[in-house]
Amino acid sequence: MERSLDIEKGTLLILQAFYDIKIVQQKLEPASPNLSKFRMSLFWDTDVRKIDWEQQYKAIIRGVFERGNEEEQND
């Protein structure tokens, strides 16, 4: 395949290794939501950079349902 694409030998192997590393890194990184979908006023009582999203997910969900608008609740 590399020959038909006219690329150096081993290039696809290196690209596959980089891809595999990226997938493992994504699995190891702590989960955090896309905060751009939420108003920061939902988290008025805390520093969002310090939230442990995995440990406190129930309180976060409850807060979004109590204070969030319909769009935030659906995300």
CHARMM internal coordinates of N, CA and C (Angstrom, degrees):
IC EDIT
DIST 1 N 1 CA 1.4320
DIST 1 CA 1 C 1.5402
ANGL 1 N 1 CA 1 C 110.24
DIST 1 C 2 N 1.3230
ANGL 1 CA 1 C 2 N 116.10
DIHE 1 N 1 CA 1 C 2 N -40.58
DIST 2 N 2 CA 1.4598
ANGL 1 C 2 N 2 CA 118.96
DIHE 1 CA 1 C 2 N 2 CA -179.98
DIST 2 CA 2 C 1.5308
ANGL 2 N 2 CA 2 C 110.84
DIHE 1 C 2 N 2 CA 2 C -62.38
DIST 2 C 3 N 1.3030
ANGL 2 CA 2 C 3 N 115.70
DIHE 2 N 2 CA 2 C 3 N -39.01
DIST 3 N 3 CA 1.4631
ANGL 2 C 3 N 3 CA 119.34
DIHE 2 CA 2 C 3 N 3 CA 179.46
DIST 3 CA 3 C 1.5193
ANGL 3 N 3 CA 3 C 110.43
DIHE 2 C 3 N 3 CA 3 C -64.16
DIST 3 C 4 N 1.3307
ANGL 3 CA 3 C 4 N 116.53
DIHE 3 N 3 CA 3 C 4 N -43.65
DIST 4 N 4 CA 1.4644
ANGL 3 C 4 N 4 CA 118.79
DIHE 3 CA 3 C 4 N 4 CA -178.97
DIST 4 CA 4 C 1.5262
ANGL 4 N 4 CA 4 C 111.73
DIHE 3 C 4 N 4 CA 4 C -68.22
DIST 4 C 5 N 1.3388
ANGL 4 CA 4 C 5 N 117.48
DIHE 4 N 4 CA 4 C 5 N -26.58
DIST 5 N 5 CA 1.4614
ANGL 4 C 5 N 5 CA 121.05
DIHE 4 CA 4 C 5 N 5 CA 176.85
DIST 5 CA 5 C 1.5211
ANGL 5 N 5 CA 5 C 112.19
DIHE 4 C 5 N 5 CA 5 C -89.87
DIST 5 C 6 N 1.3092
ANGL 5 CA 5 C 6 N 115.01
DIHE 5 N 5 CA 5 C 6 N -3.98
DIST 6 N 6 CA 1.4685
ANGL 5 C 6 N 6 CA 122.33
DIHE 5 CA 5 C 6 N 6 CA -179.95
DIST 6 CA 6 C 1.5368
ANGL 6 N 6 CA 6 C 111.34
DIHE 5 C 6 N 6 CA 6 C 57.34
DIST 6 C 7 N 1.3471
ANGL 6 CA 6 C 7 N 114.09
DIHE 6 N 6 CA 6 C 7 N 48.29
DIST 7 N 7 CA 1.4615
ANGL 6 C 7 N 7 CA 119.11
DIHE 6 CA 6 C 7 N 7 CA 174.78
DIST 7 CA 7 C 1.5213
ANGL 7 N 7 CA 7 C 109.07
DIHE 6 C 7 N 7 CA 7 C -120.64
DIST 7 C 8 N 1.3130
ANGL 7 CA 7 C 8 N 115.77
DIHE 7 N 7 CA 7 C 8 N 160.93
DIST 8 N 8 CA 1.4554
ANGL 7 C 8 N 8 CA 122.13
DIHE 7 CA 7 C 8 N 8 CA -174.74
DIST 8 CA 8 C 1.5282
ANGL 8 N 8 CA 8 C 111.18
DIHE 7 C 8 N 8 CA 8 C -64.28
DIST 8 C 9 N 1.3384
ANGL 8 CA 8 C 9 N 116.04
DIHE 8 N 8 CA 8 C 9 N 146.17
DIST 9 N 9 CA 1.4601
ANGL 8 C 9 N 9 CA 121.13
DIHE 8 CA 8 C 9 N 9 CA 178.28
DIST 9 CA 9 C 1.5211
ANGL 9 N 9 CA 9 C 109.94
DIHE 8 C 9 N 9 CA 9 C -58.55
DIST 9 C 10 N 1.3144
ANGL 9 CA 9 C 10 N 116.57
DIHE 9 N 9 CA 9 C 10 N 136.85
DIST 10 N 10 CA 1.4563
ANGL 9 C 10 N 10 CA 122.04
DIHE 9 CA 9 C 10 N 10 CA 177.69
DIST 10 CA 10 C 1.5212
ANGL 10 N 10 CA 10 C 114.22
DIHE 9 C 10 N 10 CA 10 C 90.46
DIST 10 C 11 N 1.3137
ANGL 10 CA 10 C 11 N 117.55
DIHE 10 N 10 CA 10 C 11 N -9.05
DIST 11 N 11 CA 1.4687
ANGL 10 C 11 N 11 CA 120.43
DIHE 10 CA 10 C 11 N 11 CA -177.70
DIST 11 CA 11 C 1.5256
ANGL 11 N 11 CA 11 C 111.68
DIHE 10 C 11 N 11 CA 11 C -61.72
DIST 11 C 12 N 1.3184
ANGL 11 CA 11 C 12 N 116.68
DIHE 11 N 11 CA 11 C 12 N -45.32
DIST 12 N 12 CA 1.4605
ANGL 11 C 12 N 12 CA 119.50
DIHE 11 CA 11 C 12 N 12 CA -179.38
DIST 12 CA 12 C 1.5258
ANGL 12 N 12 CA 12 C 111.43
DIHE 11 C 12 N 12 CA 12 C -66.36
DIST 12 C 13 N 1.3234
ANGL 12 CA 12 C 13 N 116.66
DIHE 12 N 12 CA 12 C 13 N -35.04
DIST 13 N 13 CA 1.4538
ANGL 12 C 13 N 13 CA 120.69
DIHE 12 CA 12 C 13 N 13 CA 177.29
DIST 13 CA 13 C 1.5290
ANGL 13 N 13 CA 13 C 110.46
DIHE 12 C 13 N 13 CA 13 C -63.96
DIST 13 C 14 N 1.3203
ANGL 13 CA 13 C 14 N 116.87
DIHE 13 N 13 CA 13 C 14 N -42.68
DIST 14 N 14 CA 1.4740
ANGL 13 C 14 N 14 CA 121.60
DIHE 13 CA 13 C 14 N 14 CA 178.15
DIST 14 CA 14 C 1.5282
ANGL 14 N 14 CA 14 C 110.38
DIHE 13 C 14 N 14 CA 14 C -64.80
DIST 14 C 15 N 1.3202
ANGL 14 CA 14 C 15 N 117.15
DIHE 14 N 14 CA 14 C 15 N -43.39
DIST 15 N 15 CA 1.4685
ANGL 14 C 15 N 15 CA 120.62
DIHE 14 CA 14 C 15 N 15 CA 178.60
DIST 15 CA 15 C 1.5306
ANGL 15 N 15 CA 15 C 111.26
DIHE 14 C 15 N 15 CA 15 C -62.00
DIST 15 C 16 N 1.3234
ANGL 15 CA 15 C 16 N 116.47
DIHE 15 N 15 CA 15 C 16 N -39.81
DIST 16 N 16 CA 1.4664
ANGL 15 C 16 N 16 CA 120.40
DIHE 15 CA 15 C 16 N 16 CA 178.12
DIST 16 CA 16 C 1.5207
ANGL 16 N 16 CA 16 C 110.46
DIHE 15 C 16 N 16 CA 16 C -64.52
DIST 16 C 17 N 1.3294
ANGL 16 CA 16 C 17 N 117.30
DIHE 16 N 16 CA 16 C 17 N -40.49
DIST 17 N 17 CA 1.4657
ANGL 16 C 17 N 17 CA 120.87
DIHE 16 CA 16 C 17 N 17 CA 178.73
DIST 17 CA 17 C 1.5303
ANGL 17 N 17 CA 17 C 110.51
DIHE 16 C 17 N 17 CA 17 C -63.19
DIST 17 C 18 N 1.3225
ANGL 17 CA 17 C 18 N 117.72
DIHE 17 N 17 CA 17 C 18 N -43.87
DIST 18 N 18 CA 1.4636
ANGL 17 C 18 N 18 CA 121.15
DIHE 17 CA 17 C 18 N 18 CA 177.66
DIST 18 CA 18 C 1.5254
ANGL 18 N 18 CA 18 C 110.78
DIHE 17 C 18 N 18 CA 18 C -61.29
DIST 18 C 19 N 1.3088
ANGL 18 CA 18 C 19 N 116.60
DIHE 18 N 18 CA 18 C 19 N -41.33
DIST 19 N 19 CA 1.4624
ANGL 18 C 19 N 19 CA 121.01
DIHE 18 CA 18 C 19 N 19 CA 178.65
DIST 19 CA 19 C 1.5303
ANGL 19 N 19 CA 19 C 110.67
DIHE 18 C 19 N 19 CA 19 C -63.25
DIST 19 C 20 N 1.3257
ANGL 19 CA 19 C 20 N 116.60
DIHE 19 N 19 CA 19 C 20 N -46.57
DIST 20 N 20 CA 1.4696
ANGL 19 C 20 N 20 CA 120.94
DIHE 19 CA 19 C 20 N 20 CA 179.77
DIST 20 CA 20 C 1.5315
ANGL 20 N 20 CA 20 C 110.86
DIHE 19 C 20 N 20 CA 20 C -60.33
DIST 20 C 21 N 1.3272
ANGL 20 CA 20 C 21 N 117.24
DIHE 20 N 20 CA 20 C 21 N -41.51
DIST 21 N 21 CA 1.4634
ANGL 20 C 21 N 21 CA 121.17
DIHE 20 CA 20 C 21 N 21 CA 178.27
DIST 21 CA 21 C 1.5189
ANGL 21 N 21 CA 21 C 110.41
DIHE 20 C 21 N 21 CA 21 C -62.56
DIST 21 C 22 N 1.3070
ANGL 21 CA 21 C 22 N 117.46
DIHE 21 N 21 CA 21 C 22 N -43.16
DIST 22 N 22 CA 1.4750
ANGL 21 C 22 N 22 CA 122.29
DIHE 21 CA 21 C 22 N 22 CA -179.63
DIST 22 CA 22 C 1.5279
ANGL 22 N 22 CA 22 C 110.47
DIHE 21 C 22 N 22 CA 22 C -61.29
DIST 22 C 23 N 1.3132
ANGL 22 CA 22 C 23 N 117.39
DIHE 22 N 22 CA 22 C 23 N -42.36
DIST 23 N 23 CA 1.4659
ANGL 22 C 23 N 23 CA 121.41
DIHE 22 CA 22 C 23 N 23 CA 179.65
DIST 23 CA 23 C 1.5270
ANGL 23 N 23 CA 23 C 110.44
DIHE 22 C 23 N 23 CA 23 C -63.27
DIST 23 C 24 N 1.3135
ANGL 23 CA 23 C 24 N 117.85
DIHE 23 N 23 CA 23 C 24 N -43.98
DIST 24 N 24 CA 1.4634
ANGL 23 C 24 N 24 CA 121.33
DIHE 23 CA 23 C 24 N 24 CA 178.79
DIST 24 CA 24 C 1.5277
ANGL 24 N 24 CA 24 C 110.21
DIHE 23 C 24 N 24 CA 24 C -64.22
DIST 24 C 25 N 1.3273
ANGL 24 CA 24 C 25 N 117.86
DIHE 24 N 24 CA 24 C 25 N -42.24
DIST 25 N 25 CA 1.4614
ANGL 24 C 25 N 25 CA 121.20
DIHE 24 CA 24 C 25 N 25 CA 179.04
DIST 25 CA 25 C 1.5231
ANGL 25 N 25 CA 25 C 111.19
DIHE 24 C 25 N 25 CA 25 C -60.82
DIST 25 C 26 N 1.3206
ANGL 25 CA 25 C 26 N 117.28
DIHE 25 N 25 CA 25 C 26 N -40.84
DIST 26 N 26 CA 1.4623
ANGL 25 C 26 N 26 CA 121.09
DIHE 25 CA 25 C 26 N 26 CA 179.50
DIST 26 CA 26 C 1.5231
ANGL 26 N 26 CA 26 C 110.74
DIHE 25 C 26 N 26 CA 26 C -63.40
DIST 26 C 27 N 1.3207
ANGL 26 CA 26 C 27 N 117.18
DIHE 26 N 26 CA 26 C 27 N -36.09
DIST 27 N 27 CA 1.4562
ANGL 26 C 27 N 27 CA 120.81
DIHE 26 CA 26 C 27 N 27 CA 179.42
DIST 27 CA 27 C 1.5235
ANGL 27 N 27 CA 27 C 111.56
DIHE 26 C 27 N 27 CA 27 C -71.63
DIST 27 C 28 N 1.3235
ANGL 27 CA 27 C 28 N 117.07
DIHE 27 N 27 CA 27 C 28 N -30.00
DIST 28 N 28 CA 1.4601
ANGL 27 C 28 N 28 CA 121.70
DIHE 27 CA 27 C 28 N 28 CA -177.69
DIST 28 CA 28 C 1.5244
ANGL 28 N 28 CA 28 C 113.15
DIHE 27 C 28 N 28 CA 28 C -84.82
DIST 28 C 29 N 1.3264
ANGL 28 CA 28 C 29 N 117.55
DIHE 28 N 28 CA 28 C 29 N -22.71
DIST 29 N 29 CA 1.4586
ANGL 28 C 29 N 29 CA 121.06
DIHE 28 CA 28 C 29 N 29 CA -178.83
DIST 29 CA 29 C 1.5216
ANGL 29 N 29 CA 29 C 109.93
DIHE 28 C 29 N 29 CA 29 C -70.83
DIST 29 C 30 N 1.3290
ANGL 29 CA 29 C 30 N 116.58
DIHE 29 N 29 CA 29 C 30 N 139.38
DIST 30 N 30 CA 1.4686
ANGL 29 C 30 N 30 CA 118.38
DIHE 29 CA 29 C 30 N 30 CA 178.55
DIST 30 CA 30 C 1.5239
ANGL 30 N 30 CA 30 C 110.73
DIHE 29 C 30 N 30 CA 30 C -62.77
DIST 30 C 31 N 1.3091
ANGL 30 CA 30 C 31 N 114.74
DIHE 30 N 30 CA 30 C 31 N 144.59
DIST 31 N 31 CA 1.4660
ANGL 30 C 31 N 31 CA 119.92
DIHE 30 CA 30 C 31 N 31 CA -179.22
DIST 31 CA 31 C 1.5201
ANGL 31 N 31 CA 31 C 110.09
DIHE 30 C 31 N 31 CA 31 C -72.26
DIST 31 C 32 N 1.3099
ANGL 31 CA 31 C 32 N 115.38
DIHE 31 N 31 CA 31 C 32 N 139.62
DIST 32 N 32 CA 1.4585
ANGL 31 C 32 N 32 CA 120.49
DIHE 31 CA 31 C 32 N 32 CA 173.36
DIST 32 CA 32 C 1.5214
ANGL 32 N 32 CA 32 C 108.16
DIHE 31 C 32 N 32 CA 32 C -151.16
DIST 32 C 33 N 1.3145
ANGL 32 CA 32 C 33 N 116.00
DIHE 32 N 32 CA 32 C 33 N 143.68
DIST 33 N 33 CA 1.4601
ANGL 32 C 33 N 33 CA 119.85
DIHE 32 CA 32 C 33 N 33 CA -176.26
DIST 33 CA 33 C 1.5270
ANGL 33 N 33 CA 33 C 112.26
DIHE 32 C 33 N 33 CA 33 C -77.08
DIST 33 C 34 N 1.3048
ANGL 33 CA 33 C 34 N 114.79
DIHE 33 N 33 CA 33 C 34 N 166.94
DIST 34 N 34 CA 1.4597
ANGL 33 C 34 N 34 CA 121.71
DIHE 33 CA 33 C 34 N 34 CA 173.27
DIST 34 CA 34 C 1.5221
ANGL 34 N 34 CA 34 C 107.14
DIHE 33 C 34 N 34 CA 34 C -80.05
DIST 34 C 35 N 1.3217
ANGL 34 CA 34 C 35 N 116.36
DIHE 34 N 34 CA 34 C 35 N 98.71
DIST 35 N 35 CA 1.4616
ANGL 34 C 35 N 35 CA 120.75
DIHE 34 CA 34 C 35 N 35 CA -174.27
DIST 35 CA 35 C 1.5227
ANGL 35 N 35 CA 35 C 113.94
DIHE 34 C 35 N 35 CA 35 C -70.23
DIST 35 C 36 N 1.3207
ANGL 35 CA 35 C 36 N 116.92
DIHE 35 N 35 CA 35 C 36 N -12.82
DIST 36 N 36 CA 1.4627
ANGL 35 C 36 N 36 CA 118.57
DIHE 35 CA 35 C 36 N 36 CA 179.57
DIST 36 CA 36 C 1.5294
ANGL 36 N 36 CA 36 C 111.76
DIHE 35 C 36 N 36 CA 36 C -67.15
DIST 36 C 37 N 1.3225
ANGL 36 CA 36 C 37 N 116.85
DIHE 36 N 36 CA 36 C 37 N -14.91
DIST 37 N 37 CA 1.4650
ANGL 36 C 37 N 37 CA 121.00
DIHE 36 CA 36 C 37 N 37 CA 179.46
DIST 37 CA 37 C 1.5308
ANGL 37 N 37 CA 37 C 112.55
DIHE 36 C 37 N 37 CA 37 C -85.09
DIST 37 C 38 N 1.3333
ANGL 37 CA 37 C 38 N 116.59
DIHE 37 N 37 CA 37 C 38 N -7.64
DIST 38 N 38 CA 1.4552
ANGL 37 C 38 N 38 CA 120.42
DIHE 37 CA 37 C 38 N 38 CA -175.11
DIST 38 CA 38 C 1.5189
ANGL 38 N 38 CA 38 C 111.34
DIHE 37 C 38 N 38 CA 38 C -122.79
DIST 38 C 39 N 1.3318
ANGL 38 CA 38 C 39 N 115.37
DIHE 38 N 38 CA 38 C 39 N 146.25
DIST 39 N 39 CA 1.4540
ANGL 38 C 39 N 39 CA 120.39
DIHE 38 CA 38 C 39 N 39 CA 173.51
DIST 39 CA 39 C 1.5254
ANGL 39 N 39 CA 39 C 108.15
DIHE 38 C 39 N 39 CA 39 C -75.08
DIST 39 C 40 N 1.3143
ANGL 39 CA 39 C 40 N 116.99
DIHE 39 N 39 CA 39 C 40 N 138.20
DIST 40 N 40 CA 1.4562
ANGL 39 C 40 N 40 CA 120.64
DIHE 39 CA 39 C 40 N 40 CA -179.00
DIST 40 CA 40 C 1.5246
ANGL 40 N 40 CA 40 C 111.94
DIHE 39 C 40 N 40 CA 40 C -65.70
DIST 40 C 41 N 1.3293
ANGL 40 CA 40 C 41 N 117.13
DIHE 40 N 40 CA 40 C 41 N -19.18
DIST 41 N 41 CA 1.4659
ANGL 40 C 41 N 41 CA 119.88
DIHE 40 CA 40 C 41 N 41 CA 178.11
DIST 41 CA 41 C 1.5344
ANGL 41 N 41 CA 41 C 111.31
DIHE 40 C 41 N 41 CA 41 C -64.95
DIST 41 C 42 N 1.3244
ANGL 41 CA 41 C 42 N 118.00
DIHE 41 N 41 CA 41 C 42 N -19.69
DIST 42 N 42 CA 1.4611
ANGL 41 C 42 N 42 CA 120.57
DIHE 41 CA 41 C 42 N 42 CA 175.19
DIST 42 CA 42 C 1.5228
ANGL 42 N 42 CA 42 C 110.92
DIHE 41 C 42 N 42 CA 42 C -64.65
DIST 42 C 43 N 1.3262
ANGL 42 CA 42 C 43 N 116.07
DIHE 42 N 42 CA 42 C 43 N -27.55
DIST 43 N 43 CA 1.4594
ANGL 42 C 43 N 43 CA 121.73
DIHE 42 CA 42 C 43 N 43 CA -177.49
DIST 43 CA 43 C 1.5205
ANGL 43 N 43 CA 43 C 110.20
DIHE 42 C 43 N 43 CA 43 C -112.43
DIST 43 C 44 N 1.3234
ANGL 43 CA 43 C 44 N 117.41
DIHE 43 N 43 CA 43 C 44 N 35.80
DIST 44 N 44 CA 1.4546
ANGL 43 C 44 N 44 CA 123.48
DIHE 43 CA 43 C 44 N 44 CA -174.63
DIST 44 CA 44 C 1.5205
ANGL 44 N 44 CA 44 C 112.22
DIHE 43 C 44 N 44 CA 44 C -58.46
DIST 44 C 45 N 1.3178
ANGL 44 CA 44 C 45 N 117.58
DIHE 44 N 44 CA 44 C 45 N -28.38
DIST 45 N 45 CA 1.4530
ANGL 44 C 45 N 45 CA 121.20
DIHE 44 CA 44 C 45 N 45 CA -172.33
DIST 45 CA 45 C 1.5265
ANGL 45 N 45 CA 45 C 114.33
DIHE 44 C 45 N 45 CA 45 C -95.15
DIST 45 C 46 N 1.3188
ANGL 45 CA 45 C 46 N 116.76
DIHE 45 N 45 CA 45 C 46 N 9.54
DIST 46 N 46 CA 1.4626
ANGL 45 C 46 N 46 CA 119.02
DIHE 45 CA 45 C 46 N 46 CA -177.00
DIST 46 CA 46 C 1.5159
ANGL 46 N 46 CA 46 C 111.42
DIHE 45 C 46 N 46 CA 46 C -152.41
DIST 46 C 47 N 1.3094
ANGL 46 CA 46 C 47 N 116.45
DIHE 46 N 46 CA 46 C 47 N 162.74
DIST 47 N 47 CA 1.4608
ANGL 46 C 47 N 47 CA 123.00
DIHE 46 CA 46 C 47 N 47 CA 175.66
DIST 47 CA 47 C 1.5255
ANGL 47 N 47 CA 47 C 107.55
DIHE 46 C 47 N 47 CA 47 C -90.87
DIST 47 C 48 N 1.3178
ANGL 47 CA 47 C 48 N 117.68
DIHE 47 N 47 CA 47 C 48 N 110.64
DIST 48 N 48 CA 1.4692
ANGL 47 C 48 N 48 CA 121.05
DIHE 47 CA 47 C 48 N 48 CA -174.66
DIST 48 CA 48 C 1.5237
ANGL 48 N 48 CA 48 C 112.70
DIHE 47 C 48 N 48 CA 48 C -60.23
DIST 48 C 49 N 1.3195
ANGL 48 CA 48 C 49 N 116.69
DIHE 48 N 48 CA 48 C 49 N -23.47
DIST 49 N 49 CA 1.4757
ANGL 48 C 49 N 49 CA 119.36
DIHE 48 CA 48 C 49 N 49 CA 179.14
DIST 49 CA 49 C 1.5252
ANGL 49 N 49 CA 49 C 111.89
DIHE 48 C 49 N 49 CA 49 C -71.81
DIST 49 C 50 N 1.3186
ANGL 49 CA 49 C 50 N 116.82
DIHE 49 N 49 CA 49 C 50 N -15.92
DIST 50 N 50 CA 1.4663
ANGL 49 C 50 N 50 CA 120.62
DIHE 49 CA 49 C 50 N 50 CA -177.03
DIST 50 CA 50 C 1.5255
ANGL 50 N 50 CA 50 C 112.98
DIHE 49 C 50 N 50 CA 50 C -107.99
DIST 50 C 51 N 1.3046
ANGL 50 CA 50 C 51 N 117.63
DIHE 50 N 50 CA 50 C 51 N 3.19
DIST 51 N 51 CA 1.4655
ANGL 50 C 51 N 51 CA 120.68
DIHE 50 CA 50 C 51 N 51 CA -178.79
DIST 51 CA 51 C 1.5234
ANGL 51 N 51 CA 51 C 109.76
DIHE 50 C 51 N 51 CA 51 C -73.42
DIST 51 C 52 N 1.3113
ANGL 51 CA 51 C 52 N 115.77
DIHE 51 N 51 CA 51 C 52 N 133.51
DIST 52 N 52 CA 1.4660
ANGL 51 C 52 N 52 CA 121.60
DIHE 51 CA 51 C 52 N 52 CA 171.66
DIST 52 CA 52 C 1.5278
ANGL 52 N 52 CA 52 C 105.89
DIHE 51 C 52 N 52 CA 52 C -91.46
DIST 52 C 53 N 1.3157
ANGL 52 CA 52 C 53 N 116.15
DIHE 52 N 52 CA 52 C 53 N 95.38
DIST 53 N 53 CA 1.4595
ANGL 52 C 53 N 53 CA 122.05
DIHE 52 CA 52 C 53 N 53 CA -171.53
DIST 53 CA 53 C 1.5182
ANGL 53 N 53 CA 53 C 112.75
DIHE 52 C 53 N 53 CA 53 C -62.04
DIST 53 C 54 N 1.3269
ANGL 53 CA 53 C 54 N 117.15
DIHE 53 N 53 CA 53 C 54 N -31.05
DIST 54 N 54 CA 1.4608
ANGL 53 C 54 N 54 CA 119.65
DIHE 53 CA 53 C 54 N 54 CA -179.78
DIST 54 CA 54 C 1.5240
ANGL 54 N 54 CA 54 C 111.68
DIHE 53 C 54 N 54 CA 54 C -77.04
DIST 54 C 55 N 1.3206
ANGL 54 CA 54 C 55 N 117.81
DIHE 54 N 54 CA 54 C 55 N -38.44
DIST 55 N 55 CA 1.4599
ANGL 54 C 55 N 55 CA 121.60
DIHE 54 CA 54 C 55 N 55 CA -178.60
DIST 55 CA 55 C 1.5254
ANGL 55 N 55 CA 55 C 112.25
DIHE 54 C 55 N 55 CA 55 C -77.34
DIST 55 C 56 N 1.3266
ANGL 55 CA 55 C 56 N 117.87
DIHE 55 N 55 CA 55 C 56 N -34.29
DIST 56 N 56 CA 1.4575
ANGL 55 C 56 N 56 CA 121.55
DIHE 55 CA 55 C 56 N 56 CA -171.91
DIST 56 CA 56 C 1.5278
ANGL 56 N 56 CA 56 C 113.96
DIHE 55 C 56 N 56 CA 56 C -108.75
DIST 56 C 57 N 1.3086
ANGL 56 CA 56 C 57 N 116.94
DIHE 56 N 56 CA 56 C 57 N 19.24
DIST 57 N 57 CA 1.4644
ANGL 56 C 57 N 57 CA 120.01
DIHE 56 CA 56 C 57 N 57 CA -173.78
DIST 57 CA 57 C 1.5314
ANGL 57 N 57 CA 57 C 113.00
DIHE 56 C 57 N 57 CA 57 C -60.29
DIST 57 C 58 N 1.3281
ANGL 57 CA 57 C 58 N 118.46
DIHE 57 N 57 CA 57 C 58 N -34.49
DIST 58 N 58 CA 1.4716
ANGL 57 C 58 N 58 CA 119.84
DIHE 57 CA 57 C 58 N 58 CA -179.04
DIST 58 CA 58 C 1.5324
ANGL 58 N 58 CA 58 C 111.11
DIHE 57 C 58 N 58 CA 58 C -65.64
DIST 58 C 59 N 1.3292
ANGL 58 CA 58 C 59 N 116.22
DIHE 58 N 58 CA 58 C 59 N -43.88
DIST 59 N 59 CA 1.4702
ANGL 58 C 59 N 59 CA 119.73
DIHE 58 CA 58 C 59 N 59 CA 179.01
DIST 59 CA 59 C 1.5246
ANGL 59 N 59 CA 59 C 110.97
DIHE 58 C 59 N 59 CA 59 C -65.98
DIST 59 C 60 N 1.3218
ANGL 59 CA 59 C 60 N 117.14
DIHE 59 N 59 CA 59 C 60 N -36.07
DIST 60 N 60 CA 1.4637
ANGL 59 C 60 N 60 CA 121.62
DIHE 59 CA 59 C 60 N 60 CA -179.92
DIST 60 CA 60 C 1.5295
ANGL 60 N 60 CA 60 C 109.66
DIHE 59 C 60 N 60 CA 60 C -66.90
DIST 60 C 61 N 1.3194
ANGL 60 CA 60 C 61 N 116.62
DIHE 60 N 60 CA 60 C 61 N -46.42
DIST 61 N 61 CA 1.4633
ANGL 60 C 61 N 61 CA 120.98
DIHE 60 CA 60 C 61 N 61 CA 179.22
DIST 61 CA 61 C 1.5211
ANGL 61 N 61 CA 61 C 110.11
DIHE 60 C 61 N 61 CA 61 C -61.99
DIST 61 C 62 N 1.3305
ANGL 61 CA 61 C 62 N 116.66
DIHE 61 N 61 CA 61 C 62 N -43.80
DIST 62 N 62 CA 1.4666
ANGL 61 C 62 N 62 CA 120.64
DIHE 61 CA 61 C 62 N 62 CA 178.50
DIST 62 CA 62 C 1.5352
ANGL 62 N 62 CA 62 C 110.33
DIHE 61 C 62 N 62 CA 62 C -59.90
DIST 62 C 63 N 1.3305
ANGL 62 CA 62 C 63 N 117.22
DIHE 62 N 62 CA 62 C 63 N -43.51
DIST 63 N 63 CA 1.4582
ANGL 62 C 63 N 63 CA 121.13
DIHE 62 CA 62 C 63 N 63 CA 179.31
DIST 63 CA 63 C 1.5176
ANGL 63 N 63 CA 63 C 112.82
DIHE 62 C 63 N 63 CA 63 C -62.95
DIST 63 C 64 N 1.3268
ANGL 63 CA 63 C 64 N 116.63
DIHE 63 N 63 CA 63 C 64 N -39.97
DIST 64 N 64 CA 1.4694
ANGL 63 C 64 N 64 CA 120.57
DIHE 63 CA 63 C 64 N 64 CA 178.86
DIST 64 CA 64 C 1.5222
ANGL 64 N 64 CA 64 C 109.77
DIHE 63 C 64 N 64 CA 64 C -65.34
DIST 64 C 65 N 1.3299
ANGL 64 CA 64 C 65 N 117.08
DIHE 64 N 64 CA 64 C 65 N -40.24
DIST 65 N 65 CA 1.4641
ANGL 64 C 65 N 65 CA 119.09
DIHE 64 CA 64 C 65 N 65 CA 179.79
DIST 65 CA 65 C 1.5192
ANGL 65 N 65 CA 65 C 112.19
DIHE 64 C 65 N 65 CA 65 C -73.11
DIST 65 C 66 N 1.3155
ANGL 65 CA 65 C 66 N 117.99
DIHE 65 N 65 CA 65 C 66 N -28.44
DIST 66 N 66 CA 1.4568
ANGL 65 C 66 N 66 CA 120.57
DIHE 65 CA 65 C 66 N 66 CA 178.82
DIST 66 CA 66 C 1.5254
ANGL 66 N 66 CA 66 C 111.98
DIHE 65 C 66 N 66 CA 66 C -79.05
DIST 66 C 67 N 1.3483
ANGL 66 CA 66 C 67 N 117.64
DIHE 66 N 66 CA 66 C 67 N -40.64
DIST 67 N 67 CA 1.4611
ANGL 66 C 67 N 67 CA 120.86
DIHE 66 CA 66 C 67 N 67 CA -172.04
DIST 67 CA 67 C 1.5329
ANGL 67 N 67 CA 67 C 114.10
DIHE 66 C 67 N 67 CA 67 C -116.09
DIST 67 C 68 N 1.3136
ANGL 67 CA 67 C 68 N 117.12
DIHE 67 N 67 CA 67 C 68 N -9.60
DIST 68 N 68 CA 1.4570
ANGL 67 C 68 N 68 CA 119.81
DIHE 67 CA 67 C 68 N 68 CA -175.97
DIST 68 CA 68 C 1.5146
ANGL 68 N 68 CA 68 C 113.10
DIHE 67 C 68 N 68 CA 68 C -82.84
DIST 68 C 69 N 1.3294
ANGL 68 CA 68 C 69 N 114.14
DIHE 68 N 68 CA 68 C 69 N 158.28
DIST 69 N 69 CA 1.4654
ANGL 68 C 69 N 69 CA 118.25
DIHE 68 CA 68 C 69 N 69 CA 175.61
DIST 69 CA 69 C 1.5333
ANGL 69 N 69 CA 69 C 108.78
DIHE 68 C 69 N 69 CA 69 C -84.44
DIST 69 C 70 N 1.3147
ANGL 69 CA 69 C 70 N 116.80
DIHE 69 N 69 CA 69 C 70 N 178.18
DIST 70 N 70 CA 1.4687
ANGL 69 C 70 N 70 CA 121.02
DIHE 69 CA 69 C 70 N 70 CA -175.07
DIST 70 CA 70 C 1.5370
ANGL 70 N 70 CA 70 C 111.77
DIHE 69 C 70 N 70 CA 70 C -60.17
DIST 70 C 71 N 1.3118
ANGL 70 CA 70 C 71 N 117.14
DIHE 70 N 70 CA 70 C 71 N -41.53
DIST 71 N 71 CA 1.4693
ANGL 70 C 71 N 71 CA 120.47
DIHE 70 CA 70 C 71 N 71 CA -179.52
DIST 71 CA 71 C 1.5365
ANGL 71 N 71 CA 71 C 110.81
DIHE 70 C 71 N 71 CA 71 C -62.92
DIST 71 C 72 N 1.3197
ANGL 71 CA 71 C 72 N 116.50
DIHE 71 N 71 CA 71 C 72 N -43.81
DIST 72 N 72 CA 1.4654
ANGL 71 C 72 N 72 CA 120.15
DIHE 71 CA 71 C 72 N 72 CA 179.64
DIST 72 CA 72 C 1.5152
ANGL 72 N 72 CA 72 C 110.85
DIHE 71 C 72 N 72 CA 72 C -65.95
DIST 72 C 73 N 1.2816
ANGL 72 CA 72 C 73 N 117.71
DIHE 72 N 72 CA 72 C 73 N -37.15
DIST 73 N 73 CA 1.4669
ANGL 72 C 73 N 73 CA 121.60
DIHE 72 CA 72 C 73 N 73 CA 179.41
DIST 73 CA 73 C 1.5145
ANGL 73 N 73 CA 73 C 111.61
DIHE 72 C 73 N 73 CA 73 C -67.27
DIST 73 C 74 N 1.3190
ANGL 73 CA 73 C 74 N 117.31
DIHE 73 N 73 CA 73 C 74 N -31.41
DIST 74 N 74 CA 1.4739
ANGL 73 C 74 N 74 CA 120.84
DIHE 73 CA 73 C 74 N 74 CA -179.51
DIST 74 CA 74 C 1.5186
ANGL 74 N 74 CA 74 C 112.86
DIHE 73 C 74 N 74 CA 74 C -81.41
DIST 74 C 75 N 1.3354
ANGL 74 CA 74 C 75 N 117.74
DIHE 74 N 74 CA 74 C 75 N -18.76
DIST 75 N 75 CA 1.4597
ANGL 74 C 75 N 75 CA 120.49
DIHE 74 CA 74 C 75 N 75 CA 179.97
DIST 75 CA 75 C 1.4921
ANGL 75 N 75 CA 75 C 108.42
DIHE 74 C 75 N 75 CA 75 C -82.86
END
COOR INIT
IC SEED 1 N 1 CA 1 C
IC BUILD
